[in-house]
């Protein structure tokens, strides 16, 4: 087992906790990157990784991304993430045990849905801990599946990048799962032309019902389009794919889209505008934050729609200061986290 502190993506994490094990019937990792601004918030991802080391890499990168995402969105939350990479028992029991593990962290980490997890899973966790969001609320309170708000944040950002309208514009969407499909619906409703790729045939069929054409998952990035929207797993923008990109703008819901920092410079060199992922995909955590803080549902959409002007300010800063977009965004959030640590 790799020592998390020696991992290249460690980045000063406050804590990395391995949860479960063979005797428990499930296994996972909780990574707490920062609690400087508030408790570390971030979803629980269920995925079949090739190795425990791969799971650790994902947990570390995603949790740091949550610190940045939450700080950029002006939320009173730090950054954390959980990944569960093995379930050998009844799913409800596994999530109840995971809830026990979250409870033992004493409120330093707040979990919610992510890829592979559901509202039902969050209900199982909630039977063991209060440090969970993503559960439907009543009487106008924020809550429930955060993916519609993630999709809305990406959608308003795409509109802003395309001059305020997607009518007649071609959007290539990589991944038509919980976020990607909802994004496709929003784009279709406003007259966009869709090219969609997904490894799941059912997801593709849903997209085709919206009138989308399809592309293979390994070539969707090269499709001729006005904008490419990565909404699957991360690290899809790399030295190979950037050379092949078929759209001049990138804006999507996937986390950690750049495989390395150098890939941000590669995009600039090609004249491609990149919307930093954690700026535009913050809608879900904005919803989770409002739920956890007991705020009304009607505050969420306004906050999500504020993502678009925030993105444009980041891009303006990058241009005026000769930075890549992700460098400009990173500098803003590092300054906010550093200021919080001083207080």
C-alpha positions as CSV (number, residue, x, y, z in Angstrom):
1,X,0.0,0.0,0.0
2,X,1.4,3.4,-1.0
3,X,2.1,5.9,1.7
4,X,-0.3,8.8,0.9
5,X,2.3,11.3,2.0
6,X,4.7,10.0,-0.7
7,X,2.1,10.1,-3.4
8,X,2.7,12.8,-6.1
9,X,-0.8,14.1,-5.7
10,X,-0.6,14.4,-1.9
11,X,-0.5,18.2,-1.9
12,X,-0.5,18.7,1.9
13,X,-3.7,16.8,2.6
14,X,-4.8,17.1,6.2
15,X,-5.8,13.4,6.5
16,X,-6.2,10.3,4.3
17,X,-8.2,7.5,5.9
18,X,-8.6,4.0,4.5
19,X,-12.0,2.7,5.5
20,X,-13.5,-0.8,5.5
21,X,-11.4,-3.9,4.6
22,X,-11.8,-7.6,3.9
23,X,-13.6,-8.2,7.2
24,X,-16.0,-5.3,6.7
25,X,-17.0,-6.4,3.2
26,X,-16.2,-3.1,1.6
27,X,-13.2,-0.9,1.1
28,X,-12.6,2.7,0.4
29,X,-10.6,5.9,1.0
30,X,-11.6,9.2,2.5
31,X,-9.3,12.1,1.6
32,X,-9.5,15.3,3.5
33,X,-7.6,18.0,1.7
34,X,-8.4,21.2,3.6
35,X,-10.7,22.3,6.4
36,X,-9.3,25.9,6.5
37,X,-12.6,27.4,5.2
38,X,-15.0,24.8,6.7
39,X,-15.6,21.1,7.0
40,X,-14.3,19.1,4.0
41,X,-17.2,18.5,1.6
42,X,-17.2,16.2,-1.4
43,X,-19.1,13.3,-2.8
44,X,-18.5,9.5,-2.5
45,X,-17.5,7.9,-5.8
46,X,-18.1,4.2,-6.4
47,X,-15.7,2.8,-9.0
48,X,-13.9,-0.4,-10.0
49,X,-10.3,0.8,-10.0
50,X,-7.5,-1.3,-11.5
51,X,-5.6,-1.0,-8.2
52,X,-5.8,0.5,-4.7
53,X,-3.1,3.0,-5.8
54,X,-5.4,4.1,-8.6
55,X,-8.2,4.6,-6.1
56,X,-5.8,6.7,-3.9
57,X,-4.8,8.8,-6.9
58,X,-8.4,9.6,-7.7
59,X,-9.3,10.4,-4.0
60,X,-6.3,12.7,-3.6
61,X,-6.9,14.6,-6.9
62,X,-10.7,14.8,-6.4
63,X,-10.4,16.1,-2.8
64,X,-8.0,18.8,-3.7
65,X,-10.3,19.7,-6.5
66,X,-13.2,20.0,-4.0
67,X,-11.1,22.5,-1.9
68,X,-10.6,24.6,-5.0
69,X,-14.2,24.2,-6.2
70,X,-15.7,25.2,-2.8
71,X,-13.4,28.1,-2.4
72,X,-14.1,29.4,-5.9
73,X,-17.8,29.2,-5.3
74,X,-17.5,31.2,-2.0
75,X,-18.9,28.3,0.0
76,X,-18.1,27.9,3.8
77,X,-16.6,24.5,3.1
78,X,-13.3,22.9,2.7
79,X,-12.5,20.0,0.3
80,X,-12.7,16.3,0.7
81,X,-13.7,13.2,-1.3
82,X,-14.4,9.5,-0.7
83,X,-14.0,6.6,-3.1
84,X,-15.3,3.1,-2.5
85,X,-13.5,0.6,-4.7
86,X,-14.9,-2.7,-3.3
87,X,-18.3,-3.9,-2.2
88,X,-18.6,-7.6,-1.3
89,X,-21.7,-7.4,0.9
90,X,-25.2,-6.1,0.6
91,X,-25.0,-2.6,-0.8
92,X,-27.2,-1.0,2.0
93,X,-25.0,-2.7,4.7
94,X,-21.9,-1.4,3.0
95,X,-23.1,2.1,3.0
96,X,-24.3,1.9,6.6
97,X,-20.8,0.8,7.5
98,X,-19.3,3.7,5.4
99,X,-21.7,6.0,7.4
100,X,-20.1,4.7,10.6
101,X,-16.7,5.6,9.2
102,X,-17.9,9.1,8.3
103,X,-19.3,9.5,11.8
104,X,-16.0,8.6,13.3
105,X,-14.4,11.6,11.5
106,X,-16.4,13.8,13.7
107,X,-17.7,16.3,11.1
108,X,-14.4,16.9,9.4
109,X,-15.8,15.3,6.2
110,X,-19.3,15.7,4.7
111,X,-20.3,13.2,2.1
112,X,-22.8,13.2,-0.8
113,X,-23.5,11.6,-4.1
114,X,-20.9,11.2,-6.9
115,X,-20.3,8.9,-9.8
116,X,-21.8,5.5,-9.1
117,X,-23.7,6.6,-5.9
118,X,-27.4,7.3,-5.5
119,X,-29.9,9.0,-3.2
120,X,-30.7,5.5,-1.8
121,X,-27.0,5.1,-0.9
122,X,-27.1,8.5,0.9
123,X,-30.2,7.4,2.8
124,X,-28.3,4.3,4.0
125,X,-25.4,6.5,5.2
126,X,-27.8,9.0,6.9
127,X,-29.0,6.1,9.1
128,X,-25.5,6.2,10.7
129,X,-24.4,9.8,10.5
130,X,-25.7,13.3,10.0
131,X,-22.6,14.3,8.0
132,X,-24.3,13.5,4.7
133,X,-26.2,15.5,2.0
134,X,-27.9,14.5,-1.2
135,X,-31.2,13.4,0.5
136,X,-34.5,14.8,-0.7
137,X,-36.0,17.5,1.6
138,X,-39.5,18.8,2.0
139,X,-41.1,22.2,2.5
140,X,-38.9,24.1,0.1
141,X,-35.6,23.1,1.6
142,X,-32.6,22.5,-0.6
143,X,-31.6,18.8,-1.1
144,X,-31.7,15.7,-3.2
145,X,-29.8,14.7,-6.2
146,X,-27.2,17.4,-6.9
147,X,-26.6,16.5,-10.6
148,X,-29.3,18.8,-12.1
149,X,-27.6,21.8,-10.5
150,X,-24.2,20.6,-11.8
151,X,-25.6,20.3,-15.3
152,X,-27.2,23.8,-15.0
153,X,-23.9,25.4,-14.0
154,X,-22.2,23.8,-17.0
155,X,-25.1,24.9,-19.3
156,X,-25.0,28.5,-18.3
157,X,-21.2,28.5,-18.6
158,X,-21.5,27.1,-22.2
159,X,-24.1,29.8,-23.1
160,X,-21.8,32.5,-21.8
161,X,-18.8,31.1,-23.8
162,X,-20.9,31.0,-26.9
163,X,-22.1,34.6,-26.7
164,X,-25.4,33.9,-24.8
165,X,-27.1,31.4,-27.0
166,X,-26.6,27.7,-28.1
167,X,-29.2,27.9,-30.8
168,X,-27.9,26.1,-33.9
169,X,-24.5,25.5,-32.3
170,X,-22.9,22.0,-32.3
171,X,-21.9,20.7,-28.9
172,X,-19.9,17.4,-28.5
173,X,-20.7,15.9,-25.1
174,X,-18.5,13.1,-23.7
175,X,-20.5,11.1,-21.2
176,X,-24.3,11.1,-20.9
177,X,-24.7,9.9,-17.4
178,X,-26.4,11.8,-14.5
179,X,-24.8,15.2,-15.4
180,X,-24.1,14.7,-19.1
181,X,-27.7,13.6,-19.9
182,X,-29.3,16.5,-18.0
183,X,-26.9,18.9,-19.8
184,X,-27.9,17.4,-23.1
185,X,-31.6,18.0,-22.3
186,X,-30.9,21.6,-21.5
187,X,-28.9,22.1,-24.7
188,X,-31.5,20.4,-26.8
189,X,-34.3,22.5,-25.3
190,X,-32.5,25.6,-26.5
191,X,-31.8,24.3,-30.0
192,X,-28.2,23.0,-29.9
193,X,-27.1,20.2,-32.1
194,X,-25.6,17.3,-30.1
195,X,-22.9,14.8,-30.7
196,X,-22.7,12.3,-27.8
197,X,-20.4,9.5,-26.7
198,X,-20.8,7.1,-23.8
199,X,-19.6,3.7,-22.8
200,X,-23.1,2.8,-21.7
201,X,-25.6,1.9,-24.5
202,X,-28.6,2.9,-22.4
203,X,-27.2,6.4,-21.9
204,X,-26.6,6.6,-25.7
205,X,-30.1,5.6,-26.4
206,X,-31.4,8.4,-24.1
207,X,-29.2,10.9,-25.9
208,X,-30.3,9.7,-29.3
209,X,-34.0,10.2,-28.3
210,X,-33.1,13.9,-28.0
211,X,-31.9,13.9,-31.6
212,X,-28.2,13.5,-30.8
213,X,-25.8,11.9,-33.2
214,X,-23.2,9.6,-31.7
215,X,-19.4,9.2,-31.8
216,X,-17.1,6.6,-30.3
217,X,-15.8,7.3,-26.8
218,X,-12.2,7.4,-28.0
219,X,-12.9,10.0,-30.8
220,X,-15.6,12.3,-29.4
221,X,-12.9,14.8,-28.5
222,X,-12.0,15.1,-32.2
223,X,-15.5,15.7,-33.4
224,X,-16.0,18.9,-35.3
225,X,-18.0,21.1,-33.0
226,X,-18.4,24.6,-31.6
227,X,-17.7,23.4,-28.1
228,X,-16.5,20.1,-26.5
229,X,-18.0,19.2,-23.1
230,X,-16.2,16.5,-21.2
231,X,-18.7,15.0,-18.7
232,X,-17.2,11.6,-18.0
233,X,-14.1,10.8,-15.9
234,X,-11.0,13.0,-15.6
235,X,-7.6,13.3,-17.3
236,X,-9.2,13.3,-20.7
237,X,-7.2,16.3,-21.9
238,X,-3.7,15.2,-22.5
239,X,-0.8,15.5,-24.9
240,X,-2.5,13.2,-27.4
241,X,-6.1,14.3,-27.2
242,X,-5.3,18.0,-27.2
243,X,-3.5,17.7,-30.6
244,X,-6.7,16.1,-32.0
245,X,-9.4,18.4,-30.5
246,X,-12.1,19.4,-33.0
247,X,-13.6,22.3,-31.0
248,X,-12.2,25.7,-30.1
249,X,-13.8,25.8,-26.7
250,X,-13.9,23.3,-23.8
251,X,-16.4,23.4,-21.0
252,X,-17.7,20.4,-19.2
253,X,-18.8,18.7,-16.0
254,X,-16.0,16.2,-15.5
255,X,-13.5,16.7,-12.6
256,X,-9.7,17.0,-13.2
257,X,-10.0,17.3,-17.0
258,X,-6.3,18.2,-17.4
259,X,-4.1,15.2,-17.1
260,X,-1.2,17.5,-16.1
261,X,-0.6,21.2,-15.5
262,X,1.3,21.3,-18.8
263,X,-1.9,20.4,-20.7
264,X,-3.3,23.9,-19.8
265,X,-0.4,25.4,-21.7
266,X,-0.9,23.0,-24.6
267,X,-4.5,24.3,-24.9
268,X,-3.4,27.9,-24.9
269,X,-0.8,27.1,-27.6
270,X,-3.5,25.7,-29.8
271,X,-5.7,28.7,-29.2
272,X,-8.3,26.7,-27.4
273,X,-10.4,28.3,-24.7
274,X,-10.6,26.1,-21.6
275,X,-13.2,26.7,-18.8
276,X,-11.5,25.3,-15.6
277,X,-13.6,22.4,-14.6
278,X,-14.0,23.2,-10.9
279,X,-15.3,26.7,-11.8
280,X,-18.1,25.5,-14.0
281,X,-19.1,22.2,-12.3
282,X,-19.7,23.7,-8.9
283,X,-23.5,23.5,-9.1
284,X,-23.8,20.2,-7.3
285,X,-21.7,21.2,-4.3
286,X,-23.6,24.5,-4.2
287,X,-26.8,22.4,-3.8
288,X,-25.1,20.2,-1.2
289,X,-23.9,23.2,0.8
290,X,-27.4,24.7,0.9
291,X,-28.9,21.4,2.0
292,X,-26.3,20.9,4.7
293,X,-26.8,24.4,6.0
294,X,-30.6,24.1,5.9
295,X,-31.1,26.8,3.4
296,X,-34.2,27.1,1.1
297,X,-34.1,25.6,-2.4
298,X,-34.8,28.9,-4.1
299,X,-31.3,30.3,-3.2
300,X,-29.6,27.5,-5.1
301,X,-30.4,28.3,-8.7
302,X,-29.3,32.0,-8.3
303,X,-26.0,30.9,-7.0
304,X,-25.5,28.3,-9.7
305,X,-26.3,30.9,-12.4
306,X,-23.6,33.1,-10.9
307,X,-21.1,30.6,-12.1
308,X,-21.1,32.0,-15.6
309,X,-20.0,35.5,-14.8
310,X,-17.5,34.1,-12.4
311,X,-16.0,32.0,-15.2
312,X,-15.8,35.0,-17.5
313,X,-13.9,36.9,-14.8
314,X,-11.4,34.0,-14.4
315,X,-10.8,34.0,-18.2
316,X,-10.4,37.8,-18.3
317,X,-7.8,37.5,-15.5
318,X,-6.0,34.8,-17.3
319,X,-5.8,36.9,-20.5
320,X,-4.8,40.1,-18.8
321,X,-2.1,38.4,-16.7
322,X,-0.8,36.0,-19.3
323,X,-1.8,32.9,-17.3
324,X,-3.5,29.8,-18.4
325,X,-7.2,29.7,-17.3
326,X,-6.5,27.0,-14.7
327,X,-3.5,28.9,-13.3
328,X,-5.7,32.0,-12.9
329,X,-8.4,30.0,-11.1
330,X,-5.9,28.2,-8.9
331,X,-4.2,31.4,-7.8
332,X,-7.6,32.9,-6.8
333,X,-8.5,29.9,-4.6
334,X,-5.1,29.4,-3.1
335,X,-5.2,33.0,-1.9
336,X,-8.6,32.4,-0.4
337,X,-7.5,29.3,1.4
338,X,-4.3,30.9,2.7
339,X,-6.3,33.9,4.0
340,X,-8.7,31.5,5.8
341,X,-5.7,29.7,7.5
342,X,-4.5,33.0,8.9
343,X,-7.9,33.8,10.5
